[in-house]
Amino acid sequence: MFMLKIYKNSIQSKPLRRIKGFSSNVWISLISPNEDDILKIRKHLHISAETMQDCLDEYELPRIKIENNNLIIMIRAVVKKESYKTTPLTIILNEHSITTISLCDLNLFNNLKNRRGIYTTQRSNFLINIFLEVINQYQNYINQINKKVSAKKRKIKSIDKKDVFLLVEIEEILNHFISSLVPNINVIKRILANNYIILYQRDKDLINDLLMDGEQVLELSKTNLKTINNIRDGYSTVLSIRLNQIMQVLTYVTAFLTIPMIIASVYGMNIDLPLANSPHAFSILISLNFVLMGITLLAFIIFKKKL
C-alpha cells in the first residue's frame, strides 16, 4: 500500500488536515513508498539515494545522521502482524518540515493524528510526541505480554508443552524489544546531549517523561524475561518431580511383580519341588506370594518414612 500524505495544522488552525503539495511547517508521512514517492521525497529533502535506502532497510539499527541540513533519526517501532516485531521508522527534521518514513502503517500514526496539543509548526515538540507514541506502543504490547506471562506463572503446576513453546516465543520477542529499546533510548539521549533540536521548558518536561517511560518499559521487559526463565526452571523442576514419582511407582510395581515371578520360575523347573504332589499347592503358593508382597510393601513404607 503506497502512501504519501502531507498534513498541516497550527495553534490558529488546530485540526490536523491533509493538504496537497509540499509546503512549509508540514508533516510528510511516507508509508511503504513506491519509486515515484521516493524520488519526490529525495528531491524535496535533498537526501542521497544511499540514505533513502537505509531508511527503507528492514534491519536498519537506530542511529542519527545529518545530511544537507536534515536531522535524520532512525529508530525502531513496534508493529503487530502474526506476532510482535519491530520495524524501522525514520524521522527527518529540518527547518521547513518533519517527515516520517516507514515500511508499513503503524498505529502510532493514527494516535498522532488524534493527539491534542501538537502542531506541525512546532517541529521539536512534534518530534518528541512521535517518540512518546513509539514508547507507548512498546509499553502497550509489553503490558499484553506481561499478562500472558503472569497467567502462565499462576498455573505453573499444570503447565504443558504448548505453554513452554509460547514462553520461548515470548522470550524471543522480549529480547527483540530490548535490542531495539536500548538503542532507541540512546538515540533520544544523544539528541538531548548534542542539542540537535531547540527545546522549550514544556519540551524538556515531555522528554524527561519520555526517558523515564522508556527506562520503565525496558525494566519491565527485563523483568518479564527473568520471570520466563523462572517459569521454565520451575517447569523443569515439576517435570523432574513427576518423572521421579513415575519411576518410584514403577520401582514398587517391579518389586511386587518380582516375587511371584521368582516363585513361578522356580516351580516351572522340571525337578522335584516341595508341595509338588500336594492338592493344595496352588493355594499355598498364592498365599505365600501375598504374604511376601505384604512384607515387601511394609518394608517400602518403613523405608519411605525414614527418608
Secondary structure, DSSP 8 states (H G I E B T S, - for coil): --EEEEEE--SSS-S-EEESS--SSEEEEEES--HHHHHHHHHHHT--HHHHHHHT-TT---EEEEETTEEEEEEEEEEESSSEEEEEEEEEE-SSEEEEEESS--HHHHHHHH-TT--TT-HHHHHHHHHHHHHHHHHHHHHHHHHHHHHHHHTGGG--HHHHHHHHHHHHHHHHHHHHHHHHHHHHHHHHHTT-S---HHHHHHHHHHHHHHHHHHHHHHHHHHHHHHHHHHHHHHHHHHHHHHHHHHHHHHHHHHHHHHHHHHHTSSS--TTTT-TTHHHHHHHHHHHHHHHHHHHHHHHHHH-
